[in-house]
Amino acid sequence: MTELFSEAWMQRFMDQWNDEPQLAGALEQIGFGSVIGYGFDGEAQPRGVINVENGHAVSAGAYQGEVLNWDIRCSEAQWKKWIGKPPGMMGLGVAFTSGKMKFKVGDYASMLKDPRMAGPFIKSFAVMAKA
């Protein structure tokens, strides 16, 4: 298995992102664009980054100092657990409120209040399982 959030892993994640209509297609409908970092809790910076324009991932790889709209952190064990069995809305909510998932950048609460973003966010974890 390729190291989580490595250059190669992020490239596969980007390909899977773009192949998933419930993620890329749904976000395209709302014109979603963001630079999203993924990493491990307690580290100074994220490990991987994906750049999304109009719902579709246009680049992905190792974090190189990009300005982030979202920076999502969990322990390595938590990420691997979710990749093995993607969470639902309730699981993510519990992880956020218990501190197992942290947003160093981005507003989790406002995102979840918008069903046009919440569904694709949850779907992104299932897509990670394919990367």
Backbone hydrogen bonds, N-H to C=O, Kabsch-Sander energy under -0.5 kcal/mol:
donor,donor_aa,acceptor,acceptor_aa,energy
6,S,3,E,-2.1
10,M,6,S,-2.9
11,Q,7,E,-1.9
12,R,8,A,-1.9
13,F,9,W,-2.5
14,M,10,M,-2.4
15,D,11,Q,-2.1
16,Q,12,R,-2.6
17,W,13,F,-2.8
18,N,14,M,-2.4
19,D,15,D,-1.2
20,E,16,Q,-0.6
20,E,17,W,-1.3
23,L,20,E,-1.8
24,A,17,W,-0.9
24,A,20,E,-1.9
25,G,20,E,-0.8
26,A,21,P,-1.3
27,L,23,L,-2.4
28,E,24,A,-2.1
29,Q,25,G,-1.5
30,I,26,A,-0.6
30,I,27,L,-0.7
31,G,28,E,-1.3
32,F,27,L,-2.4
34,S,52,V,-1.6
36,I,34,S,-0.6
36,I,50,I,-2.9
37,G,70,W,-3.0
38,Y,48,G,-2.7
39,G,72,I,-1.9
41,D,74,C,-2.0
43,E,40,F,-1.8
47,R,38,Y,-2.0
48,G,38,Y,-2.4
49,V,61,G,-2.6
50,I,36,I,-2.4
51,N,59,S,-3.0
52,V,34,S,-3.3
52,V,50,I,-0.6
53,E,56,H,-2.9
55,G,32,F,-3.0
56,H,53,E,-1.9
58,V,51,N,-3.0
59,S,51,N,-1.1
61,G,49,V,-2.2
63,Y,47,R,-2.5
69,N,35,V,-2.8
70,W,35,V,-1.8
71,D,105,V,-2.3
72,I,37,G,-2.7
73,R,102,K,-3.1
74,C,39,G,-1.4
75,S,100,K,-0.6
79,W,75,S,-2.3
80,K,76,E,-2.5
81,K,77,A,-2.1
82,W,78,Q,-2.3
83,I,79,W,-2.4
84,G,80,K,-2.1
85,K,81,K,-2.2
92,L,88,G,-2.2
93,G,89,M,-2.4
94,V,90,M,-2.5
95,A,91,G,-2.2
96,F,92,L,-2.5
97,T,93,G,-2.6
98,S,94,V,-2.2
99,G,95,A,-0.5
99,G,96,F,-1.0
100,K,95,A,-1.8
101,M,95,A,-1.8
102,K,73,R,-3.1
104,K,71,D,-2.4
104,K,102,K,-0.7
105,V,71,D,-0.9
108,Y,106,G,-0.8
111,M,107,D,-1.9
112,L,108,Y,-2.3
113,K,109,A,-1.3
114,D,110,S,-0.5
114,D,111,M,-1.2
117,M,114,D,-2.4
118,A,114,D,-2.5
119,G,115,P,-1.5
121,F,117,M,-2.2
122,I,118,A,-2.3
123,K,119,G,-2.3
124,S,120,P,-1.9
125,F,121,F,-0.6
125,F,122,I,-1.2
126,A,122,I,-0.8
127,V,123,K,-2.0
128,M,124,S,-1.9
129,A,125,F,-1.2
130,K,127,V,-1.4
131,A,127,V,-0.7
131,A,128,M,-1.1
